[in-house]
Each structure stands twice: as structure tokens, then as C-alpha cells.
Amino acid sequence: MGKYKCKSSENILECSKELERLKIRSQDALHISCAIESQCEYFITTDGGLTNKKVDKIKIINPIDFVRETEEKDGN
């Protein structure tokens, strides 16, 4: 896995505003929007308030559940 820089765009800002309407804090909304724009499948966080949010384009998940889920997919 390499580094990836996500450049600001109108798509990111619009997505961020939509996420804020779901009661997601602006900084978190911006981070999630960048992950969506970068076509990430998961947004991993330990913020319990965020893991309870449902976002159509990305799965918000805590690290423990992420490991469990990816191990199940890999058959381990």
C-alpha cells in the first residue's frame, strides 16, 4: 500500500456538505468525503459516533470489525 494524496475538488466539498446533513462533524465529513473520492471501500475509525452512521458510498467501521470482516473475506 502506497501513499495517495487526495486533491480538493467540488465533488469532495459537495459530498462533505451532504454528510454534514447526516449530523457528521465537518472535519469528519471532509475526511470521509476524501475517502469516498479516492474510491476506498472502508473508512476505519474508533469514533463510536461515526461507526453508527450509514453512508451509501463507503462502509464506516471500527478497526476490530474491519479485521474480522477482512479475515472472513480472505477465508482465515
N, CA, C and O atoms as a Tinker XYZ file with bonds, in Angstrom:
   304  protein
     1  N      0.848000   -1.163000    0.000000    73     2
     2  CA     0.000000    0.000000    0.000000    64     1     3
     3  C      0.894000    1.227000    0.000000    63     2     4     5
     4  O      1.757000    1.378000    0.865000    81     3
     5  N      0.683000    2.101000   -0.974000    73     3     6
     6  CA     1.474000    3.307000   -1.078000    64     5     7
     7  C      0.724000    4.519000   -0.575000    63     6     8     9
     8  O     -0.407000    4.431000   -0.097000    81     7
     9  N      1.380000    5.636000   -0.696000    73     7    10
    10  CA     0.748000    6.891000   -0.295000    64     9    11
    11  C     -0.130000    7.394000   -1.426000    63    10    12    13
    12  O      0.144000    7.156000   -2.602000    81    11
    13  N     -1.179000    8.085000   -1.051000    73    11    14
    14  CA    -2.079000    8.673000   -2.033000    64    13    15
    15  C     -2.532000   10.021000   -1.516000    63    14    16    17
    16  O     -2.994000   10.135000   -0.380000    81    15
    17  N     -2.403000   11.034000   -2.339000    73    15    18
    18  CA    -2.879000   12.362000   -1.967000    64    17    19
    19  C     -4.181000   12.631000   -2.684000    63    18    20    21
    20  O     -4.279000   12.474000   -3.901000    81    19
    21  N     -5.159000   13.027000   -1.940000    73    19    22
    22  CA    -6.471000   13.360000   -2.496000    64    21    23
    23  C     -6.558000   14.872000   -2.604000    63    22    24    25
    24  O     -6.547000   15.575000   -1.593000    81    23
    25  N     -6.644000   15.371000   -3.827000    73    23    26
    26  CA    -6.710000   16.815000   -4.039000    64    25    27
    27  C     -8.146000   17.305000   -3.851000    63    26    28    29
    28  O     -9.110000   16.618000   -4.189000    81    27
    29  N     -8.253000   18.494000   -3.312000    73    27    30
    30  CA    -9.562000   19.098000   -3.095000    64    29    31
    31  C    -10.306000   19.272000   -4.417000    63    30    32    33
    32  O     -9.712000   19.580000   -5.450000    81    31
    33  N    -11.611000   19.069000   -4.357000    73    31    34
    34  CA   -12.429000   19.233000   -5.555000    64    33    35
    35  C    -13.849000   19.614000   -5.143000    63    34    36    37
    36  O    -14.221000   19.505000   -3.974000    81    35
    37  N    -14.625000   20.056000   -6.112000    73    35    38
    38  CA   -16.027000   20.388000   -5.852000    64    37    39
    39  C    -16.798000   19.150000   -5.392000    63    38    40    41
    40  O    -17.677000   19.248000   -4.536000    81    39
    41  N    -16.468000   17.975000   -5.962000    73    39    42
    42  CA   -17.138000   16.734000   -5.556000    64    41    43
    43  C    -16.944000   16.465000   -4.072000    63    42    44    45
    44  O    -17.885000   16.097000   -3.369000    81    43
    45  N    -15.724000   16.650000   -3.606000    73    43    46
    46  CA   -15.426000   16.408000   -2.190000    64    45    47
    47  C    -16.205000   17.379000   -1.310000    63    46    48    49
    48  O    -16.785000   16.983000   -0.300000    81    47
    49  N    -16.214000   18.646000   -1.697000    73    47    50
    50  CA   -16.911000   19.650000   -0.895000    64    49    51
    51  C    -18.419000   19.406000   -0.877000    63    50    52    53
    52  O    -19.054000   19.567000    0.165000    81    51
    53  N    -18.994000   19.024000   -2.004000    73    51    54
    54  CA   -20.429000   18.728000   -2.055000    64    53    55
    55  C    -20.762000   17.495000   -1.224000    63    54    56    57
    56  O    -21.747000   17.483000   -0.485000    81    55
    57  N    -19.937000   16.458000   -1.348000    73    55    58
    58  CA   -20.148000   15.234000   -0.564000    64    57    59
    59  C    -20.050000   15.548000    0.924000    63    58    60    61
    60  O    -20.840000   15.046000    1.724000    81    59
    61  N    -19.092000   16.369000    1.286000    73    59    62
    62  CA   -18.912000   16.755000    2.683000    64    61    63
    63  C    -20.152000   17.455000    3.230000    63    62    64    65
    64  O    -20.572000   17.191000    4.356000    81    63
    65  N    -20.739000   18.347000    2.432000    73    63    66
    66  CA   -21.951000   19.045000    2.860000    64    65    67
    67  C    -23.114000   18.067000    3.054000    63    66    68    69
    68  O    -23.903000   18.212000    3.988000    81    67
    69  N    -23.215000   17.069000    2.167000    73    67    70
    70  CA   -24.256000   16.043000    2.315000    64    69    71
    71  C    -24.064000   15.261000    3.609000    63    70    72    73
    72  O    -25.029000   14.974000    4.317000    81    71
    73  N    -22.815000   14.918000    3.913000    73    71    74
    74  CA   -22.531000   14.164000    5.136000    64    73    75
    75  C    -22.823000   14.996000    6.384000    63    74    76    77
    76  O    -23.272000   14.463000    7.399000    81    75
    77  N    -22.572000   16.277000    6.308000    73    75    78
    78  CA   -22.878000   17.157000    7.441000    64    77    79
    79  C    -24.376000   17.167000    7.725000    63    78    80    81
    80  O    -24.789000   17.331000    8.873000    81    79
    81  N    -25.186000   16.993000    6.695000    73    79    82
    82  CA   -26.643000   16.927000    6.890000    64    81    83
    83  C    -27.048000   15.666000    7.659000    63    82    84    85
    84  O    -28.133000   15.601000    8.237000    81    83
    85  N    -26.155000   14.660000    7.658000    73    83    86
    86  CA   -26.394000   13.435000    8.428000    64    85    87
    87  C    -25.874000   13.570000    9.859000    63    86    88    89
    88  O    -25.753000   12.585000   10.587000    81    87
    89  N    -25.572000   14.796000   10.243000    73    87    90
    90  CA   -25.069000   15.108000   11.592000    64    89    91
    91  C    -23.650000   14.583000   11.806000    63    90    92    93
    92  O    -23.287000   14.199000   12.918000    81    91
    93  N    -22.856000   14.568000   10.746000    73    91    94
    94  CA   -21.436000   14.224000   10.843000    64    93    95
    95  C    -20.671000   15.542000   10.908000    63    94    96    97
    96  O    -20.890000   16.434000   10.087000    81    95
    97  N    -19.772000   15.663000   11.888000    73    95    98
    98  CA   -18.992000   16.890000   12.064000    64    97    99
    99  C    -18.219000   17.231000   10.796000    63    98   100   101
   100  O    -17.828000   16.337000   10.046000    81    99
   101  N    -18.001000   18.509000   10.558000    73    99   102
   102  CA   -17.420000   18.981000    9.296000    64   101   103
   103  C    -16.056000   18.361000    8.997000    63   102   104   105
   104  O    -15.801000   17.968000    7.859000    81   103
   105  N    -15.180000   18.266000    9.988000    73   103   106
   106  CA   -13.851000   17.691000    9.753000    64   105   107
   107  C    -13.968000   16.198000    9.405000    63   106   108   109
   108  O    -13.287000   15.719000    8.498000    81   107
   109  N    -14.812000   15.480000   10.109000    73   107   110
   110  CA   -15.032000   14.065000    9.808000    64   109   111
   111  C    -15.656000   13.911000    8.423000    63   110   112   113
   112  O    -15.276000   13.023000    7.660000    81   111
   113  N    -16.611000   14.776000    8.103000    73   111   114
   114  CA   -17.272000   14.721000    6.802000    64   113   115
   115  C    -16.267000   14.930000    5.677000    63   114   116   117
   116  O    -16.350000   14.279000    4.636000    81   115
   117  N    -15.334000   15.822000    5.884000    73   115   118
   118  CA   -14.309000   16.078000    4.872000    64   117   119
   119  C    -13.391000   14.862000    4.706000    63   118   120   121
   120  O    -13.049000   14.494000    3.582000    81   119
   121  N    -12.996000   14.245000    5.806000    73   119   122
   122  CA   -12.148000   13.043000    5.734000    64   121   123
   123  C    -12.874000   11.906000    5.017000    63   122   124   125
   124  O    -12.294000   11.232000    4.166000    81   123
   125  N    -14.134000   11.698000    5.360000    73   123   126
   126  CA   -14.916000   10.634000    4.730000    64   125   127
   127  C    -15.110000   10.931000    3.243000    63   126   128   129
   128  O    -15.026000   10.027000    2.412000    81   127
   129  N    -15.365000   12.184000    2.911000    73   127   130
   130  CA   -15.538000   12.569000    1.510000    64   129   131
   131  C    -14.279000   12.302000    0.693000    63   130   132   133
   132  O    -14.360000   11.860000   -0.453000    81   131
   133  N    -13.118000   12.569000    1.281000    73   131   134
   134  CA   -11.853000   12.271000    0.596000    64   133   135
   135  C    -11.701000   10.770000    0.378000    63   134   136   137
   136  O    -11.231000   10.339000   -0.675000    81   135
   137  N    -12.092000    9.981000    1.357000    73   135   138
   138  CA   -12.021000    8.521000    1.207000    64   137   139
   139  C    -12.969000    8.045000    0.109000    63   138   140   141
   140  O    -12.619000    7.162000   -0.674000    81   139
   141  N    -14.148000    8.617000    0.049000    73   139   142
   142  CA   -15.113000    8.262000   -0.998000    64   141   143
   143  C    -14.553000    8.637000   -2.367000    63   142   144   145
   144  O    -14.596000    7.834000   -3.299000    81   143
   145  N    -14.029000    9.850000   -2.488000    73   143   146
   146  CA   -13.459000   10.322000   -3.756000    64   145   147
   147  C    -12.288000    9.442000   -4.197000    63   146   148   149
   148  O    -12.058000    9.257000   -5.392000    81   147
   149  N    -11.557000    8.905000   -3.230000    73   147   150
   150  CA   -10.413000    8.031000   -3.514000    64   149   151
   151  C    -10.837000    6.591000   -3.763000    63   150   152   153
   152  O     -9.995000    5.712000   -3.949000    81   151
   153  N    -12.149000    6.352000   -3.765000    73   151   154
   154  CA   -12.757000    5.047000   -4.027000    64   153   155
   155  C    -12.365000    3.985000   -2.993000    63   154   156   157
   156  O    -12.166000    2.817000   -3.325000    81   155
   157  N    -12.259000    4.418000   -1.737000    73   155   158
   158  CA   -11.996000    3.484000   -0.648000    64   157   159
   159  C    -13.270000    2.699000   -0.349000    63   158   160   161
   160  O    -14.379000    3.221000   -0.466000    81   159
   161  N    -13.096000    1.461000    0.032000    73   159   162
   162  CA   -14.233000    0.624000    0.400000    64   161   163
   163  C    -14.627000    0.851000    1.858000    63   162   164   165
   164  O    -15.800000    0.749000    2.218000    81   163
   165  N    -13.624000    1.161000    2.698000    73   163   166
   166  CA   -13.840000    1.319000    4.139000    64   165   167
   167  C    -13.285000    2.652000    4.630000    63   166   168   169
   168  O    -12.320000    3.182000    4.081000    81   167
   169  N    -13.917000    3.183000    5.677000    73   167   170
   170  CA   -13.384000    4.295000    6.451000    64   169   171
   171  C    -13.256000    3.756000    7.866000    63   170   172   173
   172  O    -14.263000    3.508000    8.528000    81   171
   173  N    -12.029000    3.574000    8.335000    73   171   174
   174  CA   -11.776000    2.934000    9.632000    64   173   175
   175  C    -11.588000    4.007000   10.698000    63   174   176   177
   176  O    -10.781000    4.924000   10.543000    81   175
   177  N    -12.355000    3.873000   11.791000    73   175   178
   178  CA   -12.297000    4.857000   12.870000    64   177   179
   179  C    -12.639000    4.204000   14.208000    63   178   180   181
   180  O    -13.327000    3.184000   14.261000    81   179
   181  N    -12.150000    4.805000   15.274000    73   179   182
   182  CA   -12.523000    4.356000   16.619000    64   181   183
   183  C    -13.618000    5.244000   17.209000    63   182   184   185
   184  O    -14.014000    5.057000   18.359000    81   183
   185  N    -14.102000    6.197000   16.436000    73   183   186
   186  CA   -15.154000    7.112000   16.874000    64   185   187
   187  C    -16.503000    6.390000   16.819000    63   186   188   189
   188  O    -17.061000    6.171000   15.744000    81   187
   189  N    -17.005000    6.030000   17.982000    73   187   190
   190  CA   -18.268000    5.296000   18.062000    64   189   191
   191  C    -19.443000    6.037000   17.445000    63   190   192   193
   192  O    -20.356000    5.408000   16.909000    81   191
   193  N    -19.435000    7.352000   17.514000    73   191   194
   194  CA   -20.492000    8.129000   16.898000    64   193   195
   195  C    -20.486000    8.006000   15.382000    63   194   196   197
   196  O    -21.541000    8.033000   14.750000    81   195
   197  N    -19.301000    7.870000   14.798000    73   195   198
   198  CA   -19.199000    7.717000   13.353000    64   197   199
   199  C    -19.539000    6.307000   12.898000    63   198   200   201
   200  O    -20.154000    6.127000   11.846000    81   199
   201  N    -19.147000    5.310000   13.672000    73   199   202
   202  CA   -19.410000    3.931000   13.247000    64   201   203
   203  C    -20.903000    3.619000   13.240000    63   202   204   205
   204  O    -21.327000    2.630000   12.643000    81   203
   205  N    -21.695000    4.450000   13.895000    73   203   206
   206  CA   -23.151000    4.269000   13.882000    64   205   207
   207  C    -23.819000    4.929000   12.683000    63   206   208   209
   208  O    -25.016000    4.743000   12.464000    81   207
   209  N    -23.063000    5.695000   11.905000    73   207   210
   210  CA   -23.609000    6.399000   10.738000    64   209   211
   211  C    -23.598000    5.480000    9.523000    63   210   212   213
   212  O    -22.659000    4.709000    9.327000    81   211
   213  N    -24.627000    5.565000    8.724000    73   211   214
   214  CA   -24.732000    4.794000    7.483000    64   213   215
   215  C    -24.520000    5.738000    6.307000    63   214   216   217
   216  O    -25.280000    6.686000    6.109000    81   215
   217  N    -23.481000    5.466000    5.537000    73   215   218
   218  CA   -23.158000    6.265000    4.361000    64   217   219
   219  C    -23.166000    5.322000    3.172000    63   218   220   221
   220  O    -22.514000    4.278000    3.195000    81   219
   221  N    -23.907000    5.688000    2.129000    73   219   222
   222  CA   -24.101000    4.796000    0.985000    64   221   223
   223  C    -22.817000    4.374000    0.283000    63   222   224   225
   224  O    -22.688000    3.211000   -0.099000    81   223
   225  N    -21.879000    5.271000    0.104000    73   223   226
   226  CA   -20.748000    5.011000   -0.777000    64   225   227
   227  C    -19.523000    4.428000   -0.092000    63   226   228   229
   228  O    -18.528000    4.136000   -0.755000    81   227
   229  N    -19.578000    4.252000    1.235000    73   227   230
   230  CA   -18.425000    3.732000    1.971000    64   229   231
   231  C    -18.910000    3.092000    3.264000    63   230   232   233
   232  O    -19.929000    3.497000    3.824000    81   231
   233  N    -18.185000    2.107000    3.726000    73   231   234
   234  CA   -18.541000    1.456000    4.991000    64   233   235
   235  C    -17.675000    2.049000    6.099000    63   234   236   237
   236  O    -16.448000    1.973000    6.052000    81   235
   237  N    -18.330000    2.636000    7.091000    73   235   238
   238  CA   -17.622000    3.183000    8.250000    64   237   239
   239  C    -17.573000    2.082000    9.297000    63   238   240   241
   240  O    -18.605000    1.541000    9.696000    81   239
   241  N    -16.363000    1.756000    9.737000    73   239   242
   242  CA   -16.172000    0.570000   10.561000    64   241   243
   243  C    -15.044000    0.796000   11.566000    63   242   244   245
   244  O    -14.125000    1.575000   11.310000    81   243
   245  N    -15.116000    0.115000   12.709000    73   243   246
   246  CA   -14.030000    0.220000   13.683000    64   245   247
   247  C    -12.934000   -0.798000   13.318000    63   246   248   249
   248  O    -13.196000   -1.751000   12.585000    81   247
   249  N    -11.709000   -0.598000   13.829000    73   247   250
   250  CA   -10.593000   -1.459000   13.430000    64   249   251
   251  C    -10.807000   -2.948000   13.723000    63   250   252   253
   252  O    -10.422000   -3.796000   12.918000    81   251
   253  N    -11.408000   -3.267000   14.849000    73   251   254
   254  CA   -11.611000   -4.680000   15.212000    64   253   255
   255  C    -12.581000   -5.348000   14.237000    63   254   256   257
   256  O    -12.316000   -6.449000   13.754000    81   255
   257  N    -13.693000   -4.692000   13.950000    73   255   258
   258  CA   -14.646000   -5.259000   12.996000    64   257   259
   259  C    -14.063000   -5.321000   11.588000    63   258   260   261
   260  O    -14.386000   -6.226000   10.818000    81   259
   261  N    -13.205000   -4.360000   11.253000    73   259   262
   262  CA   -12.540000   -4.389000    9.943000    64   261   263
   263  C    -11.669000   -5.636000    9.809000    63   262   264   265
   264  O    -11.718000   -6.326000    8.791000    81   263
   265  N    -10.874000   -5.920000   10.836000    73   263   266
   266  CA   -10.006000   -7.100000   10.795000    64   265   267
   267  C    -10.851000   -8.360000   10.693000    63   266   268   269
   268  O    -10.561000   -9.237000    9.879000    81   267
   269  N    -11.887000   -8.459000   11.506000    73   267   270
   270  CA   -12.769000   -9.629000   11.452000    64   269   271
   271  C    -13.373000   -9.809000   10.062000    63   270   272   273
   272  O    -13.363000  -10.909000    9.509000    81   271
   273  N    -13.898000   -8.719000    9.503000    73   271   274
   274  CA   -14.564000   -8.786000    8.207000    64   273   275
   275  C    -13.593000   -9.166000    7.081000    63   274   276   277
   276  O    -13.920000   -9.979000    6.217000    81   275
   277  N    -12.425000   -8.582000    7.103000    73   275   278
   278  CA   -11.470000   -8.876000    6.029000    64   277   279
   279  C    -10.893000  -10.288000    6.185000    63   278   280   281
   280  O    -10.577000  -10.934000    5.186000    81   279
   281  N    -10.754000  -10.766000    7.406000    73   279   282
   282  CA   -10.311000  -12.152000    7.594000    64   281   283
   283  C    -11.362000  -13.130000    7.076000    63   282   284   285
   284  O    -11.023000  -14.147000    6.471000    81   283
   285  N    -12.631000  -12.823000    7.310000    73   283   286
   286  CA   -13.707000  -13.681000    6.812000    64   285   287
   287  C    -13.699000  -13.707000    5.284000    63   286   288   289
   288  O    -13.888000  -14.764000    4.681000    81   287
   289  N    -13.482000  -12.553000    4.656000    73   287   290
   290  CA   -13.434000  -12.493000    3.200000    64   289   291
   291  C    -12.254000  -13.287000    2.649000    63   290   292   293
   292  O    -12.351000  -13.903000    1.588000    81   291
   293  N    -11.126000  -13.266000    3.389000    73   291   294
   294  CA    -9.931000  -13.986000    2.950000    64   293   295
   295  C     -9.969000  -15.463000    3.315000    63   294   296   297
   296  O     -9.101000  -16.234000    2.909000    81   295
   297  N    -10.978000  -15.851000    4.083000    73   295   298
   298  CA   -11.128000  -17.250000    4.475000    64   297   299
   299  C    -10.239000  -17.684000    5.623000    63   298   300   301
   300  O     -9.963000  -18.875000    5.765000    81   299
   301  N     -9.785000  -16.756000    6.445000    73   299   302
   302  CA    -8.916000  -17.096000    7.591000    64   301   303
   303  C     -9.715000  -17.250000    8.860000    63   302   304
   304  O     -9.148000  -17.534000    9.915000    81   303
